[in-house]
Amino acid sequence: MNVKFLALAAVAASMTLVGCNKTLTPEEPGVPKSVTIKLANVVPGTRSAGGEQIAEGTAVTLTSFQIFFSDGTNLYTAKQADGTTDAVQYFSGADVAGNLEGSYHFLPSAVNKVIVVGNYGSQITETTEAKLDLALSIADEQDIDNLTLYAESGLTPVADDDHSGDHAGDRQGSASAVFEADLKVVPRIARIFITDFSYTYTTDGSAYKSLTLQKIALNNYYAANTLATQAVSDLQATPISDATAWDWLAGHSDPSWDWDDLSTITLAPTAAITPVTAESKHYYHFFVGNGTVPQLVLQCKSSDDTPLYLATSGFKLGGNDVTWQNGYIYELSFAFDDEDLTSPDKCVDITVTPHEWQVETITPEF
């Protein structure tokens, strides 16, 4: 079961607006606000298959979401157009798909931000941003059907001649300021997605004509992350070398999200400089933070049972170092050759292809 918890530390002062280059709407003292929101990147879809091994391009499913209106410190409840009934701001299950757009009324004039939290699992009752500061554990953010989603947006004013009928009730008896906000909900983790292992045999007489893969494990990742501020803590990192690699790999023996058993994969090129490829489709999620580069460590053995390992030294995109971003899937072929295995550093650069994560709703079946 995924366990998520609320960090109650008072960190409101450090919470900054995602996409802070947007200009906030000037406040109109004493004039209530109406806001129309839209989850702009959510699309209809079908239920995705879960599990340790996944298909390429698997989308994350939006199963619930909650809307918060903030002045930067406090969170407010909106009203329906009648001005008396509280608006529904939490949607789950069958109600999700029909409420990706909606209008909310009679908000204080100081409100300048909309926050959406998706897939938290239950309704959140906090009334300040400081207490909304959701802390996530990386081990709990591995289930593709239950990733926490997040978005923030400032408010864009809507011209008077653009007012929709939804705001008519809000304008009865008093003036109101009408705004809109388009939000892009995304996972607050990134994914390394290994499509295959590709080995090239290049040296005549090498003992590595045939390789049996044994395991692959993730190194250099953060164990905890604060959802709104993106603060990270608890870096899990071991410098990999001949002196440390074997004990570190041996420590990955109990089933866990951060490593996989590859013992069914054998790579045996039939001729020199002809790569042989084996399908993988394993993935690892991690929090992006502080410029740390995740690392994959591969354990294998040669045809004469020589123990071998190989660690990634970096990841490349178009010849440049990858700039990691949350909400992206980084697809890669773990490609290497026998010279990589014999180099003193036993390390290799891997080329990745990034894809934005697709967020979709599903139609429940009964």
N, C-alpha and C positions, 0 to 999 in steps of 0.2 A: 504494500500500500504506500502511495506517495504521502509524505508528511511535510506539510508546509507550515511555517509559523510566522507570527507577526513580531517583528522587532520593534520594541517599544521605545528605543532610544530616541531622544529628541533631536532629530537631524533635519528638521524642516528648513533651517537656514541654509543647508547645503544642497537642498533639492532644487535642481535647475530644470528649466523647461526643455524637453527633448525637441530638437528643431528650433533652438532659441533665436535663430536668425529671423523668425517671424515677428512682425510688429504687433504688439498687443493693442487691442482697441482701447482708446482712452476711456476712462471711467466717466459715467454720467451720474453724479451724486443724486441719490434719491429716486432715480428712474429705474424701475425693475427691468430685468433683461429676459428676453426669450431667446433660446438657442436651439437651432436645428442641427442634429448631429447625423453623421453618416460614417459607417465603417466601410471605407471606400475600397478596400482591397479584398474583401471577403466574397467568395464566389460559391455558387451551388456546386455540390460534388457528391461523391459516393463514399461509403465507409471504406477507410483504408485498412489494410492488413497490418497488424502489429507483429511483434516478435523480435528476436535477436537479429535475424537476417531480413532485410526489407528490399522492396523493389525500388529501382531508380525513380526519383521524382515524387516519392510519397508525400502527400500533403498533410499538414496538421489540421485537425478538425476542431472547429469552434463549437464547444458543447454548452458553454455558459459565458455570460459577460455581465459586468456591472459598470454603470456610468457614474462618475463623480464630477461635481462642479466645485471649483476651488478658487479662492482669492489669493492663493499662494501659501495660506496657512490653514484656513478652515474649509471644511467640506459642507456643502449645502444640499438640501432636498428641494427639488423643483415641484411645481404644481402643474396640474392639468389646466387646460384653457379656461375652466370655470373659476379658477383662482382659489378654490377651497380644497379640492381633493389632491392628495399627494400623487405625484407621477410615479409610475413604476420605473425603477432604474436598474433592476436585476432581472435577467432573463435566462432561462435554462431550458434544455430539452427541446420540445416541439415549438417553444415560443421564440427560439433564437432567430431562425431564418426570417420571420415576419417582422422583426424589430431592429433590423440593421440600420434603419433610418427612423428618425422620430423627432418631435418637437417638444421642448420643455420650457415652462413658463414661470413668471414671477420669481426669478432669481435675483438676489441682491445685486446692486449696481457694481459692487466691487469684484464680482466674479470675472475672472479673466482667463480661465483655463478649463479644459475638459480632460479628464483622465479616464481611460478604459482599462479594466483588468479582466482578462479572459481566462477561463478554465481554472479558476482558483478552487472550485469545488463546492463552495458554500457562499452565502451572502455575507458580505463584510459590513460591520456596523460601526466602524470607526468614524469619528467626526473631525479629525485633523489630518493633514498630510503627514505629520510626524508619525502618527500611529498607523498610517496606511503604508508605511515603508516596509514592504513585504520582503522578507529574507528567504532566499531559496537555497536548497542544498543540491549540489550537482548530481548526486546519486538519485535524487527524486525527479530530476529533469531528463530522464532517459526514455521514458515511455512516450512513443510518438503520438499516441492517442490522448495524452494528458499533459501536454506542454503548457506552461503558463504563458499567456500572451499579455502584451502591454502596449499602450499608446498614450501620447499626450498631444494636445494641440492648443494653440491660442485661438482667439475668437476673431472671425472676419465679419465686419458689419455688412448688413444687407440693406440696400437702398430702399426707400419707402415704396417705390413702385414695384419692388420685387417681393413685397410681403405676400405670403401665401395665405390661404384661408385658414390654415392651422393657427395663425397668430391673431385671428379676428377677436376671439374671446379674450385674449390677453390685453387687447387694446380698449376693451369696453370700459368706460368710466375713467381711464387714466392713460397717459402716454406710456409707451414702452419702447425699449431699444431692442432691435432684432438682429441676431447674429447667427452665424453658421460655423460649423467645425467639421472638417473631414479628417478622419483618423485612420491610421494604418497600423493595425494590430499585428505584432510580430513576436515570435519566440524570443526570449531574452538569453538564448544560448546560440552557439554556432555548432554546426555538425561537420565532422570529417567523415566522408563517405567513401569507403574503399570499394571500387568496382571490381578490381582484379589485382592479382599479383603477376608480374611479368619479369621473367629472368632470361638474360642473354649470356650464353656461354661463349667466351671469346679467346681463351688461352688453351692451345693444344697441350695435352698432358696434365691439365689441371685435375685435381681430385674432385672438383665441384661440378662434374658433368651432370650429376643428378642431385637434386636437393629435395629433402622432405621438410616441409614447414611444420613447426611445432606450436608456436603461439605468437600472438602480437599483443602489445600492451601500450596504453597511453601514459605518457609522462608529461610533466610541466603543465599542470592545470590547477585551477582554483576550486576549492571545495565548497565555497560559499559565495553568495552574491546578493547584493541588496537591489531589489527590483527597480525602484524608482531612481536612485542615485547612481546605480551601476558600480557602487563600491564593492571591491572584492577582498577576500581574506583567505587565509589558510592555503597557501600555494603548496601543491604536492609535486615536489621536484627532487630528483636524484641525478647528480651528474653521472652520465653513463660512460664507463671506461672498462678496460679489461679487468680492473680491480673491483668494480662494483656491479657490472652487468649481470653476472651469473646469480649472485645472491638476490638481486632485485627481481630478476625473472623468476627465480624459484619461489619468491614470495607471492607470485600470482598463480595460485593453485586452486583456491576455493572459487566457486562460481561468483562472478562479479561483473558489473557493467563495463569496467575499465580494461578488460582483456578478453581475448577469444582463443579457443583451442582451434588450431589449424592442422591438426595431425592427419587429416584426410587428404591434404593437398600435397602432391608430388610434382616437382617441376623438372623435367628431363628433356632438354633440347636434343634434337636428333643430329644437329650439325652446328658448327661454330657460327657465331654472329647471327643466329636465327632465334629470335626470342620465342619462348613458350609462355603461354598465358593461362591462368586458372581463375575462374570467376570467384569473386569473394562476396560482395554486398554486405560487408560489416560496417558499422558506424559507431562513432563516439561523439558525445556532446560535451561541450566545455564552455565556460564563461570567458568572454573576452575581457581583458583588463591589463593595464599597466605595461603594455607592449610585450608581454610574455608570449613566446611562440610555443604551441603545443608540440610534442614529440611522439613519434611512433617508434617502438623498438620491436624488431622482428627476431625471433629465435628459430633456428633451423639446424639441420645436420646434413652432411654430405653423404655420398653413397658408401664411403668407408667409415661412417659414423663419427666423423670429426664434428664436434659441436661448434656452431657458428652463431653470430648475432650481427645485426645491422641496425643502426639508429639513424633517423632522419636528422640532418643538420639544419634543414630549413625547407620552406615551400615556396615555389616560384609561380608567377603568373606573368606571361609575356616577357620572361627574362628578369623580372623584378621581384623583390620580396613581397609576399602577400600582405596586404593590410586587412587584418581580420575584423569582421563586423558581426555582431549578433543579428540573428534573423536570416543568415545565409547558410546554405549547404555547400561545402567545398568538396567537390567530387575529384577523385584521384585514382590513377593506376599506380600501385606500388611497384615501380619499375627499377630494376637494378641489374648489375652484371657481376661476374666473378671477380673482376678487379676491385669493385666496391668492397667485396667480402675480404679481400687480402690487404686493403689499404690500412695503414696504421691507425687511422681514426675510426675505421669501420662505419663510415657515415655516407649519406647520400642525400642530394636535393631531390625533391619530388615536385612535379608540376601539377597544379590543381586548376579546376574550372569551377568558378563560383556560380551558384544559382540562388535567386531569392526564394525564400520559403513561400509556398502557396498556402493560403488559409481558406478553408472551405467549410460550408455547413452541410449537413446531411438531412435527408427526409427520413424520420423514424419509421420503422416497419413494425407492425403489430400483428 
